Amino acid sequence: MKKNIHPKYNKEIKASCACGHSFVTGSTEAEIKTELCSACHPFYTGKQKLVDTANRVGKFKAKLELKDDSKKGKKAKRVAKDSKKKEDKDK
């Protein structure tokens, strides 16, 4: 094995999570910061937690609202058009 090409392995470093939980582990990094850990991950806790760093859920909900609004508008136009046809036929 070649010497001086591998990173230094630290046996004890502090890994901290956004929830505040921290633990000691080994890594080539000096310190690790994560968004999820075993103390707050939904798989381990059984509670659903939504992590949306890119605001994807908000964008999706906004698209759905626009789609619903456009459907309502189309439906209102269709109803108005149908009622206008009925009035024309009655005349």
Backbone as XML, in Angstrom:
<?xml version="1.0"?>
<chain id="A" units="angstrom">
  <residue number="1" name="MET">
    <atom name="N" x="0.847" y="-1.175" z="0.000"/>
    <atom name="CA" x="0.000" y="0.000" z="0.000"/>
    <atom name="C" x="0.897" y="1.244" z="0.000"/>
  </residue>
  <residue number="2" name="LYS">
    <atom name="N" x="0.535" y="2.208" z="-0.840"/>
    <atom name="CA" x="1.332" y="3.435" z="-0.921"/>
    <atom name="C" x="1.141" y="4.272" z="0.334"/>
  </residue>
  <residue number="3" name="LYS">
    <atom name="N" x="2.165" y="4.953" z="0.705"/>
    <atom name="CA" x="2.103" y="5.807" z="1.887"/>
    <atom name="C" x="1.743" y="7.231" z="1.471"/>
  </residue>
  <residue number="4" name="ASN">
    <atom name="N" x="1.125" y="7.958" z="2.402"/>
    <atom name="CA" x="0.779" y="9.372" z="2.264"/>
    <atom name="C" x="-0.253" y="9.657" z="1.166"/>
  </residue>
  <residue number="5" name="ILE">
    <atom name="N" x="-1.074" y="8.677" z="0.796"/>
    <atom name="CA" x="-2.143" y="8.960" z="-0.168"/>
    <atom name="C" x="-3.526" y="8.827" z="0.470"/>
  </residue>
  <residue number="6" name="HIS">
    <atom name="N" x="-3.589" y="8.209" z="1.635"/>
    <atom name="CA" x="-4.879" y="7.998" z="2.283"/>
    <atom name="C" x="-5.158" y="9.118" z="3.284"/>
  </residue>
  <residue number="7" name="PRO">
    <atom name="N" x="-6.426" y="9.512" z="3.438"/>
    <atom name="CA" x="-6.746" y="10.556" z="4.425"/>
    <atom name="C" x="-6.577" y="10.023" z="5.846"/>
  </residue>
  <residue number="8" name="LYS">
    <atom name="N" x="-6.369" y="10.948" z="6.765"/>
    <atom name="CA" x="-6.184" y="10.575" z="8.173"/>
    <atom name="C" x="-7.522" y="10.166" z="8.762"/>
  </residue>
  <residue number="9" name="TYR">
    <atom name="N" x="-7.573" y="9.030" z="9.410"/>
    <atom name="CA" x="-8.801" y="8.539" z="10.040"/>
    <atom name="C" x="-8.824" y="8.973" z="11.495"/>
  </residue>
  <residue number="10" name="ASN">
    <atom name="N" x="-9.883" y="9.671" z="11.869"/>
    <atom name="CA" x="-10.053" y="10.105" z="13.250"/>
    <atom name="C" x="-10.947" y="9.089" z="13.955"/>
  </residue>
  <residue number="11" name="LYS">
    <atom name="N" x="-10.463" y="8.514" z="15.036"/>
    <atom name="CA" x="-11.219" y="7.470" z="15.733"/>
    <atom name="C" x="-12.415" y="8.029" z="16.489"/>
  </residue>
  <residue number="12" name="GLU">
    <atom name="N" x="-12.305" y="9.217" z="17.010"/>
    <atom name="CA" x="-13.403" y="9.810" z="17.777"/>
    <atom name="C" x="-13.672" y="11.228" z="17.277"/>
  </residue>
  <residue number="13" name="ILE">
    <atom name="N" x="-14.809" y="11.383" z="16.628"/>
    <atom name="CA" x="-15.252" y="12.714" z="16.214"/>
    <atom name="C" x="-16.684" y="12.901" z="16.697"/>
  </residue>
  <residue number="14" name="LYS">
    <atom name="N" x="-17.131" y="14.141" z="16.708"/>
    <atom name="CA" x="-18.489" y="14.442" z="17.143"/>
    <atom name="C" x="-19.375" y="14.591" z="15.912"/>
  </residue>
  <residue number="15" name="ALA">
    <atom name="N" x="-20.438" y="13.806" z="15.853"/>
    <atom name="CA" x="-21.435" y="13.918" z="14.796"/>
    <atom name="C" x="-22.685" y="14.512" z="15.426"/>
  </residue>
  <residue number="16" name="SER">
    <atom name="N" x="-23.179" y="15.627" z="14.875"/>
    <atom name="CA" x="-24.352" y="16.283" z="15.449"/>
    <atom name="C" x="-25.448" y="16.394" z="14.403"/>
  </residue>
  <residue number="17" name="CYS">
    <atom name="N" x="-26.673" y="16.328" z="14.886"/>
    <atom name="CA" x="-27.854" y="16.366" z="14.021"/>
    <atom name="C" x="-28.574" y="17.697" z="14.210"/>
  </residue>
  <residue number="18" name="ALA">
    <atom name="N" x="-29.429" y="18.037" z="13.273"/>
    <atom name="CA" x="-30.210" y="19.278" z="13.360"/>
    <atom name="C" x="-31.193" y="19.232" z="14.519"/>
  </residue>
  <residue number="19" name="CYS">
    <atom name="N" x="-31.588" y="18.027" z="14.944"/>
    <atom name="CA" x="-32.533" y="17.912" z="16.059"/>
    <atom name="C" x="-31.867" y="18.153" z="17.409"/>
  </residue>
  <residue number="20" name="GLY">
    <atom name="N" x="-30.525" y="18.195" z="17.432"/>
    <atom name="CA" x="-29.801" y="18.445" z="18.666"/>
    <atom name="C" x="-29.097" y="17.216" z="19.215"/>
  </residue>
  <residue number="21" name="HIS">
    <atom name="N" x="-29.408" y="16.060" z="18.687"/>
    <atom name="CA" x="-28.770" y="14.814" z="19.124"/>
    <atom name="C" x="-27.337" y="14.773" z="18.593"/>
  </residue>
  <residue number="22" name="SER">
    <atom name="N" x="-26.402" y="14.334" z="19.428"/>
    <atom name="CA" x="-25.018" y="14.193" z="18.978"/>
    <atom name="C" x="-24.458" y="12.880" z="19.506"/>
  </residue>
  <residue number="23" name="PHE">
    <atom name="N" x="-23.495" y="12.344" z="18.771"/>
    <atom name="CA" x="-22.879" y="11.085" z="19.171"/>
    <atom name="C" x="-21.441" y="11.062" z="18.667"/>
  </residue>
  <residue number="24" name="VAL">
    <atom name="N" x="-20.673" y="10.115" z="19.176"/>
    <atom name="CA" x="-19.266" y="9.991" z="18.831"/>
    <atom name="C" x="-19.111" y="8.826" z="17.857"/>
  </residue>
  <residue number="25" name="THR">
    <atom name="N" x="-18.342" y="9.058" z="16.798"/>
    <atom name="CA" x="-18.094" y="8.027" z="15.788"/>
    <atom name="C" x="-16.706" y="8.239" z="15.194"/>
  </residue>
  <residue number="26" name="GLY">
    <atom name="N" x="-16.351" y="7.442" z="14.233"/>
    <atom name="CA" x="-15.063" y="7.591" z="13.570"/>
    <atom name="C" x="-15.261" y="7.988" z="12.118"/>
  </residue>
  <residue number="27" name="SER">
    <atom name="N" x="-14.353" y="8.831" z="11.599"/>
    <atom name="CA" x="-14.464" y="9.295" z="10.227"/>
    <atom name="C" x="-13.165" y="9.962" z="9.794"/>
  </residue>
  <residue number="28" name="THR">
    <atom name="N" x="-13.079" y="10.209" z="8.503"/>
    <atom name="CA" x="-11.942" y="10.975" z="8.000"/>
    <atom name="C" x="-12.197" y="12.468" z="8.129"/>
  </residue>
  <residue number="29" name="GLU">
    <atom name="N" x="-13.431" y="12.857" z="8.354"/>
    <atom name="CA" x="-13.785" y="14.263" z="8.573"/>
    <atom name="C" x="-13.523" y="14.639" z="10.036"/>
  </residue>
  <residue number="30" name="ALA">
    <atom name="N" x="-13.356" y="15.915" z="10.302"/>
    <atom name="CA" x="-13.121" y="16.380" z="11.665"/>
    <atom name="C" x="-14.416" y="16.484" z="12.458"/>
  </residue>
  <residue number="31" name="GLU">
    <atom name="N" x="-15.504" y="16.844" z="11.764"/>
    <atom name="CA" x="-16.810" y="16.991" z="12.401"/>
    <atom name="C" x="-17.885" y="16.723" z="11.352"/>
  </residue>
  <residue number="32" name="ILE">
    <atom name="N" x="-18.989" y="16.083" z="11.773"/>
    <atom name="CA" x="-20.079" y="15.764" z="10.853"/>
    <atom name="C" x="-21.352" y="16.424" z="11.357"/>
  </residue>
  <residue number="33" name="LYS">
    <atom name="N" x="-22.062" y="17.105" z="10.453"/>
    <atom name="CA" x="-23.362" y="17.695" z="10.770"/>
    <atom name="C" x="-24.374" y="17.117" z="9.793"/>
  </residue>
  <residue number="34" name="THR">
    <atom name="N" x="-25.471" y="16.582" z="10.320"/>
    <atom name="CA" x="-26.491" y="15.955" z="9.477"/>
    <atom name="C" x="-27.856" y="16.569" z="9.726"/>
  </residue>
  <residue number="35" name="GLU">
    <atom name="N" x="-28.786" y="16.309" z="8.808"/>
    <atom name="CA" x="-30.160" y="16.777" z="8.972"/>
    <atom name="C" x="-31.007" y="15.754" z="9.714"/>
  </residue>
  <residue number="36" name="LEU">
    <atom name="N" x="-30.715" y="14.472" z="9.514"/>
    <atom name="CA" x="-31.465" y="13.393" z="10.151"/>
    <atom name="C" x="-30.512" y="12.428" z="10.832"/>
  </residue>
  <residue number="37" name="CYS">
    <atom name="N" x="-30.970" y="11.845" z="11.930"/>
    <atom name="CA" x="-30.189" y="10.824" z="12.623"/>
    <atom name="C" x="-31.152" y="9.754" z="13.128"/>
  </residue>
  <residue number="38" name="SER">
    <atom name="N" x="-30.635" y="8.763" z="13.825"/>
    <atom name="CA" x="-31.493" y="7.690" z="14.313"/>
    <atom name="C" x="-32.458" y="8.173" z="15.389"/>
  </residue>
  <residue number="39" name="ALA">
    <atom name="N" x="-32.180" y="9.297" z="16.012"/>
    <atom name="CA" x="-33.064" y="9.833" z="17.050"/>
    <atom name="C" x="-34.280" y="10.559" z="16.467"/>
  </residue>
  <residue number="40" name="CYS">
    <atom name="N" x="-34.172" y="11.026" z="15.209"/>
    <atom name="CA" x="-35.281" y="11.789" z="14.641"/>
    <atom name="C" x="-35.770" y="11.236" z="13.300"/>
  </residue>
  <residue number="41" name="HIS">
    <atom name="N" x="-35.148" y="10.190" z="12.776"/>
    <atom name="CA" x="-35.554" y="9.630" z="11.486"/>
    <atom name="C" x="-36.900" y="8.914" z="11.630"/>
  </residue>
  <residue number="42" name="PRO">
    <atom name="N" x="-37.838" y="9.136" z="10.693"/>
    <atom name="CA" x="-39.175" y="8.535" z="10.788"/>
    <atom name="C" x="-39.163" y="7.008" z="10.856"/>
  </residue>
  <residue number="43" name="PHE">
    <atom name="N" x="-38.207" y="6.355" z="10.220"/>
    <atom name="CA" x="-38.145" y="4.898" z="10.247"/>
    <atom name="C" x="-37.925" y="4.386" z="11.662"/>
  </residue>
  <residue number="44" name="TYR">
    <atom name="N" x="-37.091" y="5.077" z="12.424"/>
    <atom name="CA" x="-36.766" y="4.630" z="13.771"/>
    <atom name="C" x="-37.751" y="5.139" z="14.816"/>
  </residue>
  <residue number="45" name="THR">
    <atom name="N" x="-38.320" y="6.315" z="14.607"/>
    <atom name="CA" x="-39.219" y="6.893" z="15.606"/>
    <atom name="C" x="-40.667" y="6.496" z="15.396"/>
  </residue>
  <residue number="46" name="GLY">
    <atom name="N" x="-41.048" y="6.159" z="14.166"/>
    <atom name="CA" x="-42.436" y="5.825" z="13.878"/>
    <atom name="C" x="-43.297" y="7.050" z="13.647"/>
  </residue>
  <residue number="47" name="LYS">
    <atom name="N" x="-42.728" y="8.226" z="13.719"/>
    <atom name="CA" x="-43.450" y="9.475" z="13.486"/>
    <atom name="C" x="-43.031" y="10.027" z="12.134"/>
  </residue>
  <residue number="48" name="GLN">
    <atom name="N" x="-43.996" y="10.552" z="11.398"/>
    <atom name="CA" x="-43.669" y="11.108" z="10.091"/>
    <atom name="C" x="-43.155" y="12.528" z="10.261"/>
  </residue>
  <residue number="49" name="LYS">
    <atom name="N" x="-42.014" y="12.780" z="9.658"/>
    <atom name="CA" x="-41.417" y="14.105" z="9.713"/>
    <atom name="C" x="-41.081" y="14.502" z="8.289"/>
  </residue>
  <residue number="50" name="LEU">
    <atom name="N" x="-41.491" y="15.658" z="7.885"/>
    <atom name="CA" x="-41.265" y="16.107" z="6.522"/>
    <atom name="C" x="-40.043" y="17.011" z="6.480"/>
  </residue>
  <residue number="51" name="VAL">
    <atom name="N" x="-39.057" y="16.604" z="5.711"/>
    <atom name="CA" x="-37.854" y="17.409" z="5.527"/>
    <atom name="C" x="-37.862" y="17.882" z="4.087"/>
  </residue>
  <residue number="52" name="ASP">
    <atom name="N" x="-38.063" y="19.160" z="3.907"/>
    <atom name="CA" x="-38.197" y="19.714" z="2.566"/>
    <atom name="C" x="-37.210" y="20.866" z="2.419"/>
  </residue>
  <residue number="53" name="THR">
    <atom name="N" x="-35.999" y="20.551" z="2.031"/>
    <atom name="CA" x="-34.976" y="21.584" z="1.942"/>
    <atom name="C" x="-35.093" y="22.395" z="0.664"/>
  </residue>
  <residue number="54" name="ALA">
    <atom name="N" x="-35.662" y="21.825" z="-0.385"/>
    <atom name="CA" x="-35.757" y="22.532" z="-1.665"/>
    <atom name="C" x="-37.170" y="23.082" z="-1.902"/>
  </residue>
  <residue number="55" name="ASN">
    <atom name="N" x="-38.033" y="23.034" z="-0.900"/>
    <atom name="CA" x="-39.406" y="23.523" z="-0.977"/>
    <atom name="C" x="-40.191" y="22.819" z="-2.094"/>
  </residue>
  <residue number="56" name="ARG">
    <atom name="N" x="-39.924" y="21.541" z="-2.309"/>
    <atom name="CA" x="-40.604" y="20.783" z="-3.358"/>
    <atom name="C" x="-42.070" y="20.562" z="-3.035"/>
  </residue>
  <residue number="57" name="VAL">
    <atom name="N" x="-42.371" y="20.319" z="-1.762"/>
    <atom name="CA" x="-43.756" y="20.079" z="-1.371"/>
    <atom name="C" x="-44.578" y="21.347" z="-1.559"/>
  </residue>
  <residue number="58" name="GLY">
    <atom name="N" x="-44.037" y="22.480" z="-1.177"/>
    <atom name="CA" x="-44.749" y="23.748" z="-1.341"/>
    <atom name="C" x="-45.013" y="24.061" z="-2.802"/>
  </residue>
  <residue number="59" name="LYS">
    <atom name="N" x="-44.027" y="23.788" z="-3.655"/>
    <atom name="CA" x="-44.202" y="24.018" z="-5.082"/>
    <atom name="C" x="-45.274" y="23.097" z="-5.646"/>
  </residue>
  <residue number="60" name="PHE">
    <atom name="N" x="-45.278" y="21.832" z="-5.199"/>
    <atom name="CA" x="-46.280" y="20.875" z="-5.673"/>
    <atom name="C" x="-47.683" y="21.308" z="-5.251"/>
  </residue>
  <residue number="61" name="LYS">
    <atom name="N" x="-47.847" y="21.728" z="-4.000"/>
    <atom name="CA" x="-49.156" y="22.180" z="-3.520"/>
    <atom name="C" x="-49.622" y="23.415" z="-4.288"/>
  </residue>
  <residue number="62" name="ALA">
    <atom name="N" x="-48.699" y="24.316" z="-4.598"/>
    <atom name="CA" x="-49.057" y="25.517" z="-5.370"/>
    <atom name="C" x="-49.538" y="25.125" z="-6.768"/>
  </residue>
  <residue number="63" name="LYS">
    <atom name="N" x="-48.862" y="24.140" z="-7.390"/>
    <atom name="CA" x="-49.290" y="23.674" z="-8.712"/>
    <atom name="C" x="-50.682" y="23.061" z="-8.638"/>
  </residue>
  <residue number="64" name="LEU">
    <atom name="N" x="-50.954" y="22.293" z="-7.588"/>
    <atom name="CA" x="-52.272" y="21.685" z="-7.440"/>
    <atom name="C" x="-53.357" y="22.741" z="-7.280"/>
  </residue>
  <residue number="65" name="GLU">
    <atom name="N" x="-53.074" y="23.771" z="-6.506"/>
    <atom name="CA" x="-54.049" y="24.845" z="-6.326"/>
    <atom name="C" x="-54.330" y="25.551" z="-7.645"/>
  </residue>
  <residue number="66" name="LEU">
    <atom name="N" x="-53.293" y="25.819" z="-8.425"/>
    <atom name="CA" x="-53.486" y="26.455" z="-9.729"/>
    <atom name="C" x="-54.311" y="25.560" z="-10.646"/>
  </residue>
  <residue number="67" name="LYS">
    <atom name="N" x="-54.035" y="24.268" z="-10.598"/>
    <atom name="CA" x="-54.760" y="23.322" z="-11.431"/>
    <atom name="C" x="-56.237" y="23.282" z="-11.022"/>
  </residue>
  <residue number="68" name="ASP">
    <atom name="N" x="-56.498" y="23.257" z="-9.699"/>
    <atom name="CA" x="-57.878" y="23.252" z="-9.218"/>
    <atom name="C" x="-58.601" y="24.534" z="-9.617"/>
  </residue>
  <residue number="69" name="ASP">
    <atom name="N" x="-57.921" y="25.666" z="-9.505"/>
    <atom name="CA" x="-58.523" y="26.940" z="-9.885"/>
    <atom name="C" x="-58.841" y="26.973" z="-11.373"/>
  </residue>
  <residue number="70" name="SER">
    <atom name="N" x="-57.950" y="26.437" z="-12.181"/>
    <atom name="CA" x="-58.195" y="26.447" z="-13.623"/>
    <atom name="C" x="-59.345" y="25.516" z="-13.972"/>
  </residue>
  <residue number="71" name="LYS">
    <atom name="N" x="-59.499" y="24.418" z="-13.261"/>
    <atom name="CA" x="-60.628" y="23.513" z="-13.506"/>
    <atom name="C" x="-61.936" y="24.203" z="-13.148"/>
  </residue>
  <residue number="72" name="LYS">
    <atom name="N" x="-61.936" y="24.935" z="-12.047"/>
    <atom name="CA" x="-63.143" y="25.654" z="-11.639"/>
    <atom name="C" x="-63.508" y="26.692" z="-12.689"/>
  </residue>
  <residue number="73" name="GLY">
    <atom name="N" x="-62.496" y="27.354" z="-13.206"/>
    <atom name="CA" x="-62.744" y="28.359" z="-14.239"/>
    <atom name="C" x="-63.295" y="27.730" z="-15.501"/>
  </residue>
  <residue number="74" name="LYS">
    <atom name="N" x="-62.752" y="26.594" z="-15.910"/>
    <atom name="CA" x="-63.233" y="25.908" z="-17.103"/>
    <atom name="C" x="-64.653" y="25.413" z="-16.907"/>
  </residue>
  <residue number="75" name="LYS">
    <atom name="N" x="-64.921" y="24.899" z="-15.699"/>
    <atom name="CA" x="-66.261" y="24.396" z="-15.414"/>
    <atom name="C" x="-67.273" y="25.539" z="-15.444"/>
  </residue>
  <residue number="76" name="ALA">
    <atom name="N" x="-66.916" y="26.670" z="-14.894"/>
    <atom name="CA" x="-67.816" y="27.826" z="-14.894"/>
    <atom name="C" x="-68.066" y="28.304" z="-16.321"/>
  </residue>
  <residue number="77" name="LYS">
    <atom name="N" x="-67.028" y="28.300" z="-17.145"/>
    <atom name="CA" x="-67.193" y="28.705" z="-18.542"/>
    <atom name="C" x="-68.097" y="27.728" z="-19.276"/>
  </residue>
  <residue number="78" name="ARG">
    <atom name="N" x="-67.921" y="26.426" z="-19.009"/>
    <atom name="CA" x="-68.725" y="25.417" z="-19.659"/>
    <atom name="C" x="-70.196" y="25.550" z="-19.263"/>
  </residue>
  <residue number="79" name="VAL">
    <atom name="N" x="-70.451" y="25.792" z="-17.981"/>
    <atom name="CA" x="-71.822" y="25.954" z="-17.498"/>
    <atom name="C" x="-72.455" y="27.181" z="-18.145"/>
  </residue>
  <residue number="80" name="ALA">
    <atom name="N" x="-71.706" y="28.279" z="-18.230"/>
    <atom name="CA" x="-72.223" y="29.502" z="-18.844"/>
    <atom name="C" x="-72.522" y="29.265" z="-20.318"/>
  </residue>
  <residue number="81" name="LYS">
    <atom name="N" x="-71.645" y="28.543" z="-20.981"/>
    <atom name="CA" x="-71.834" y="28.252" z="-22.406"/>
    <atom name="C" x="-73.066" y="27.378" z="-22.615"/>
  </residue>
  <residue number="82" name="ASP">
    <atom name="N" x="-73.231" y="26.361" z="-21.772"/>
    <atom name="CA" x="-74.393" y="25.479" z="-21.878"/>
    <atom name="C" x="-75.691" y="26.242" z="-21.611"/>
  </residue>
  <residue number="83" name="SER">
    <atom name="N" x="-75.677" y="27.118" z="-20.618"/>
    <atom name="CA" x="-76.895" y="27.885" z="-20.320"/>
    <atom name="C" x="-77.201" y="28.847" z="-21.464"/>
  </residue>
  <residue number="84" name="LYS">
    <atom name="N" x="-76.193" y="29.393" z="-22.096"/>
    <atom name="CA" x="-76.395" y="30.280" z="-23.231"/>
    <atom name="C" x="-77.004" y="29.512" z="-24.412"/>
  </residue>
  <residue number="85" name="LYS">
    <atom name="N" x="-76.535" y="28.268" z="-24.635"/>
    <atom name="CA" x="-77.106" y="27.438" z="-25.690"/>
    <atom name="C" x="-78.566" y="27.144" z="-25.428"/>
  </residue>
  <residue number="86" name="LYS">
    <atom name="N" x="-78.907" y="26.868" z="-24.169"/>
    <atom name="CA" x="-80.302" y="26.592" z="-23.795"/>
    <atom name="C" x="-81.175" y="27.815" z="-24.081"/>
  </residue>
  <residue number="87" name="GLU">
    <atom name="N" x="-80.668" y="29.009" z="-23.751"/>
    <atom name="CA" x="-81.431" y="30.234" z="-23.980"/>
    <atom name="C" x="-81.638" y="30.449" z="-25.477"/>
  </residue>
  <residue number="88" name="ASP">
    <atom name="N" x="-80.620" y="30.165" z="-26.272"/>
    <atom name="CA" x="-80.744" y="30.321" z="-27.717"/>
    <atom name="C" x="-81.760" y="29.351" z="-28.294"/>
  </residue>
  <residue number="89" name="LYS">
    <atom name="N" x="-81.802" y="28.139" z="-27.769"/>
    <atom name="CA" x="-82.745" y="27.140" z="-28.253"/>
    <atom name="C" x="-84.172" y="27.510" z="-27.853"/>
  </residue>
  <residue number="90" name="ASP">
    <atom name="N" x="-84.327" y="28.101" z="-26.677"/>
    <atom name="CA" x="-85.659" y="28.490" z="-26.206"/>
    <atom name="C" x="-86.232" y="29.635" z="-27.048"/>
  </residue>
  <residue number="91" name="LYS">
    <atom name="N" x="-85.427" y="30.443" z="-27.635"/>
    <atom name="CA" x="-85.891" y="31.590" z="-28.418"/>
    <atom name="C" x="-86.369" y="31.152" z="-29.723"/>
  </residue>
</chain>
